[in-house]
Amino acid sequence: MGSGKNSSTAARKARIEEMRRAEQARERRNRALVVAASVVVVAGLVVGGVALVDSRSDSGSKGSKGSTASGDAKNSGDSGHFTTGKDGVRTWSGKLSRTHVTASVSYPMHPPVGGNHNPVWLDCNGDVYTKPVRDENAVHALEHGAVWVTYTDKAAKADVDALAAKVKKTPYSLMSPYANQAAPLILSAWGHQVTVKSASDPEVAKFFATYVQGQQTPEPGASCTGGVMK
């Protein structure tokens, strides 16, 4: 059994390293695209500025009504409920929306496991946050296949420290305090969530192995860096 376990661990490490290399390659491509896009944006701003002046001239004294940008909705867009499996993992049965919004979102679960979210993801490359983060950015990280570890002030310091150490060495994971949750220690992924008793709870390793870039990931391989870091 030992050799089988070692083989599985080696394969997982190789998979994570492959994802890390792929992410670095994507970042290099993205930087090149940003430079090219900047040229296009500048040209567009010049043209848009002219059009805006013409538009305002046409409106004259009629004035203009303010409008809400598409996707600026406080509703999460989610529908459904949690179903608890024999292993204690709660799976969301129903719809988890994926619209990008800039407003604050009211989620039906805490921490949220999906729904409308901010266009910018929270950095999740083994990032440990000591202060609360925005749900809307963290949900975007879950969409990229991250596991989010959250804890309240009732969690034992030893467990918090041990989980932080695990997150720091695991790409596609993040950790932050979260006051408004039902238990001291909770692990979340897109559409899935579990309460654990301690850092040594066997469900911790199982949840990470299953859901870090797992089959539930809406955007597998999407970056976990280059977002926001708070």
LINCOR-V865838 format. One record per residue. RES is the residue in one small letter. OMEGA is omega as a letter, one per 20 degrees, with the letter a starting at -180 (* if undefined). Layout:
RES_OMEGA / RES_OMEGA
This chain:
m_a / g_a / s_r / g_r / k_r / n_r / s_r / s_r / t_r / a_a / a_a / r_r / k_r / a_r / r_a / i_r / e_r / e_r / m_a / r_r / r_r / a_a / e_r / q_r / a_r / r_a / e_r / r_r / r_a / n_r / r_r / a_r / l_a / v_r / v_a / a_a / a_a / s_r / v_r / v_a / v_a / v_r / a_a / g_a / l_r / v_r / v_a / g_r / g_r / v_a / a_a / l_r / v_r / d_a / s_a / r_r / s_a / d_a / s_r / g_a / s_a / k_a / g_r / s_r / k_r / g_r / s_r / t_a / a_r / s_r / g_r / d_a / a_r / k_a / n_a / s_a / g_a / d_r / s_a / g_a / h_r / f_r / t_a / t_r / g_a / k_r / d_r / g_r / v_r / r_a / t_a / w_r / s_a / g_a / k_r / l_a / s_a / r_r / t_r / h_r / v_r / t_r / a_r / s_a / v_r / s_a / y_a / p_r / m_a / h_i / p_r / p_r / v_r / g_a / g_r / n_a / h_a / n_r / p_a / v_a / w_r / l_r / d_a / c_a / n_a / g_a / d_r / v_a / y_a / t_r / k_a / p_r / v_r / r_r / d_a / e_r / n_a / a_r / v_r / h_r / a_r / l_r / e_r / h_r / g_a / a_r / v_a / w_r / v_r / t_a / y_r / t_r / d_r / k_r / a_r / a_a / k_r / a_r / d_r / v_a / d_a / a_r / l_r / a_r / a_r / k_r / v_a / k_r / k_a / t_r / p_a / y_r / s_r / l_a / m_r / s_r / p_a / y_a / a_a / n_r / q_a / a_a / a_a / p_a / l_a / i_r / l_a / s_r / a_r / w_r / g_a / h_a / q_r / v_r / t_r / v_a / k_a / s_r / a_a / s_r / d_a / p_a / e_r / v_a / a_a / k_a / f_r / f_a / a_a / t_a / y_r / v_a / q_a / g_a / q_a / q_a / t_r / p_a / e_a / p_r / g_r / a_a / s_r / c_r / t_r / g_r / g_r / v_a / m_r / k_*
